[in-house]
């Protein structure tokens, strides 16, 4: 049997992960790690769930009678995930901190620390599956529950990270996880799922950015060049955004959406959300900075892709370029693809890896 450190978040998924590993006879320990959200007055008053997270994690560990510790990763978060988020918005891209959080923190700093302390694996409550291949390599598969699959958030993991990771609830549906928790009388069996950026909890990202990026007023311009409003700062907007622009709909109830951000002139370009609107809808894109979980995709081929977490996979023609980028021509027109957004590539429910849109 293995010695395993489970990352207890306070939620039911990681609690059931620990329960299942314990039932299999493993030596299970648990840890909750403190992040940026616990520091510097964040989250904002009335928006701080982390104390409740810790209480729930402690209660689960006590219920299972397993060792529990709180690990301080605030400095690591500040230097990697938080800085990545702020730098990305300052440069006008749309970063995905949860994906970076997983690669650099949970399966990076946290995993390395666990292995150094003598643990064989870390385990999380992600809805994803790990497969051991005949050649000793590992594949990462979508979770059984298509409605809860979280493989997209693991897109940038490396083979060495996957080798030492376990996902005990990946073979279950969410209702099954709830039932297991209730049957075992876990103290958080009925706790609601949390949402939000990994280190901010429920804090809106704009509230966070206000403390780190100064606003810079500029023009909001239509495609015909007419100025129709003012924006507070380009970092506040992303391609395809409709809410929060401050522009009314027209008489046909059509809404303005963001189609371009010009940092040279500090101009926000908008247009009505209609099929074929330039800058909003496209059938092709370039991506770079690819990371592969097992074998890289090096040949031109049709491939399944997911452009954001909540989207279904779709087909695209993938053409690698000599400079390390790749061109994707989508079978179906895509809406609101933004630079910095992470692209995940799949084959038969196996997550191959992914890249970042240019």
N, C-alpha and C positions, 0 to 999 in steps of 0.2 A: 504494500500500500504506500501511497505517496503522502508527503507533507505539503499541504496546500494553504496558501494565504488567500482568503476571499476578500475582495474589495466590497465591503458592506456600505451601501449608500444610504441606508435607512428605508429603502423601498422594498416591496415584496419580492421583486425578481431576484435581487442579490441574496435576499434571505432564503428563498427556496433553493438557490444555487448552493448555499452553504449546507442546508438541510440535506439535499440529495447527495452531496459529497460525503457528508458524515454517515449517511445511511449505507453508502458503499464501503465503509470501513476505513476511509482515509483519516489521517491526522489533520484536522481542520482548525485553522486559526483565522481570525478576522481582523480587519483594520478599516478605519475610516480616515480619509486624509483631508486635512484642512487646506483650503485654497484661498485664493484672492477674495472670494466672497465673504470671508470672515474678517477682513481687515479694512482699514482706511475708511471706516464709516459706510462700507458697502455690505449688503444692499442698503437701500434707503429705509428710513423709518417705516415700520409696518410691513416691510417686504423681505424680512430675513427668515428663511426657513431652516437655516443650517443647524440651529440649536435643536430643533425638532428632529432633524435628520440624525444628529448624534444620539439623541435620546432613543430613537427607534433602533438604530444600529446596536447600541449598548443593550437594549432590551432583548433583541434577537439573539445576540451572543450569550447573554445570561440564560435565556430560555433553552438554547442548545448546549449550554455548559461548555463553551469553547473560549479560549483566550482571546482577548480583544485589546486593541491599542489604537490610539489616535496619532496619526503621522502628520507632521507639519511639512507641507510642500508649497507654502506661500511664496518663498523666494524663487523656487523653480517655475511656478506659474507666472510670476511677474516677469521673469527673464525670457520666457518662451511664449506661452499662449497669449498672455495679455499684450505683450509687445507686438506679437504677430497681428493681433486684432487691431490695435491702434495704428500700426504702420500700414496695414492693408487699407483701412478706411482713409488714411491720409493720402495714400497713393491713388485712391479712386477705385480700388477693386472691392469685390465682395468676398471677404474671407469666411472660412468655415471653422470657427474655433473648436467645435466639438470634435471634428476629425483630427485636428492637430493635437487637441487635448488627449485623445486616445493614443495617438502614435508617440507623442513626446512625454506624456505624464503617466497615464495608467499602464500602458505597455512599454513605457520607457523608464523614467525615474523610479516609479513604484515597483515595476517588475525587476529591474536591476537590483534594487535594494532587497527585495524578497529573496532573490537567488543568492545574493551575497550572504544573507542571513541563514542560508541552508534550506530554504524551501525548494521543492521540486517544480512547482507551478504556482501561478496566480490564477484565480478564477473570478469571473464577473457575471453579472446578470443579463448580459447581452443576448438578444434573440438572434443567434447565429450558431453555426455548427463547424466544428473542426474535423477534417478527415485525414487519417493517416494513409498514405499511399504505399504501394508495394516497394517503391524505391527508397522509402524512409522520409520522403518529403511530406509536406502538409498542404492541404487545400482548405480554403475557407468557403463555406456554403451559406446560402441564405437560411434563415430560421424557418422551421416548419410552418409557423404561423405567418402567413403572407401579410396579414394586417399589422403585425408587430415586428416583422423582420427589421433588424438593425444592422445588417451587414454593410450598408452604405457608410455608416459611421466608422467602419473599420477598413475603409478603402486603402489607406496608405500604410497599413501594417506591413512589416517585413517578415520573411520566412523565419528568422531567428526569434522574433517576438511571438509568432504564432506557435512555434514549437513548444513554448513554455506557457501557453495560455489554455484555459479550459472554459467552456461555455455550457454549464450544466442544464440550462433551461432552453437551449436552442432546439431541442427535440420536442418541446411542449408548446401548446397553445396558451394564450393568456388565461382563458377560463380554467384550463388544467392547472396552471400555476396557482391561481386563486384557490382552487379546490384543495390542492396539496397544502397550501398555507393554512387554510381553515381547518382541515383535518388534523394538522399538527399543532393547532392552536398557537400559531406564531402571533406575537403581539401586534404586528403590523399587517395582518392578513387582509384587512379591508381598507388599508391606506390607499388614497388615490395616487395615481401616477403623477410624477412631477414633470414639468416642462421648463424649458429655458436653457440658456447657454450654460455650459458645464460649470463655469466658475462664478456665474452671476446669479444663479437660481432664477427667481422670478423678476429680476430687475430688467426693465426694457433696455435694449442695447443703446438707444439714443440717450437715456439718462446717464448711462455709463460714459458714453463718448463725450457728453457735455463737460465732464470733469477732466478730459484728456486732450480734446481737440478744440481749439477756439473756433467759433463761428466766423464765417466770412461771407457777408452779404453779396448777392449777385443777381443777374437777370434770369428770369424764366422766359424762354423764347419758343415760339411755334416754329414749325418747319418752314413757313414762309418768311421767317426772320422777324416777325412782330413780337415785341416784348409784351407779355401779358401778366407779369407778376414778378415778385422778388423771392429769392430763396435765402435761407439762413446759412447755408454752407453745403458744398457738394457732398461732403462725407455723410450727410444725412439721408442720401437717396441711393437707390439701386435701380438698375434697368428693370422695367416692367412694373415699378411701384406705382400704385394709384392713390392709396390713402396717405394723408399727411402732406400732400403737395400744397394744399390750400387753394385749389382752383375748382370752380363749380362745373357741373356737367352742362351740356348744351340743351336746347329744347327737345332734342331727340333722345335725351337721357344717355348720351355718350360721355364717357369720362376721359380726362386727360391722364396719360401715364408717362413715365420717364422713358425716353428713348436714347438719350445720349448725355454724357457729362464732359464738358470741355474745360479742363483744368487750366489751359493756357489763358483763356478769356474769362474763366470762372462763370461759365454759362451753363444753365440747365435747360436741355431741350426736351420738349414734350409734344405729344401728338395724341389724337383720339385713338383708343384701342379698337382697331379694326384689323381683320385678317389681311396680312400682307404689308402692314405698316413698317416701313424701313426702320431698322434699328431695334424693332421689337420682335418681329417674326423673322425667322431665318431657317434655311434648310442645311446650313453648313457652318462649321466652326473650326478653329485651330486650338490645340491643347499642347501643353508642354509639362515638364517636370514630372514625368511618369514614374510611378513606383509599382513594382510587380510583386505579388505575394509568393508566387512560385516561378513559373516559366514566363519570360516576357513575350509579348506579342510583337513579332518583328516582321511579319509579312502582311501584305494588303489582303483584307478580308471583310466580310460582313460580320458584325458582332453586335451583341446586345449591350445597351448602355442605359445608365440611369443618370439623369442630369441634376437631380435633387432628391432629397430623402422621400418626400411624399409622392413623387412621380412613379408611375409604372415604368418598367424597362421598355425600351423601344429599340428598333434596329437602325444601325448606321453602317456605312461603308468606311472602314478604318484604313487609312493610308499613311504608314510611317514615313517620315522625311529624314534626310541625311543629317539634319541639324538636331535631331532628337525630338522635334515636334511631331505632331500627327494631324492630318486633316480628317475631319469627320463630315460625311454627307449623310444627313438623316433621311430615313424613309418617310418620316412624317415631319412637317414643319414644327419647329420648336419656338416657344415663347419665352422671352425675357432671359436669354443666356447672358450672364455677366462675367466679365474678367475676374478671375480669382475663385470662381465657383468650381467645386470639385466634381469631376466626371468619373463615374464608376463603370467598369467594364465586366461583363459576365458571359459565361458560356454554360448552358444547362444548369443554371442556378449556382454555379461556382463563381465566386468573385475572383477575377483575375488580377485586379489592381485598378489603378486609375491615374488621372492626371488633373491638371488645372487649366481651365479655359484662359486663352489669351485675349 
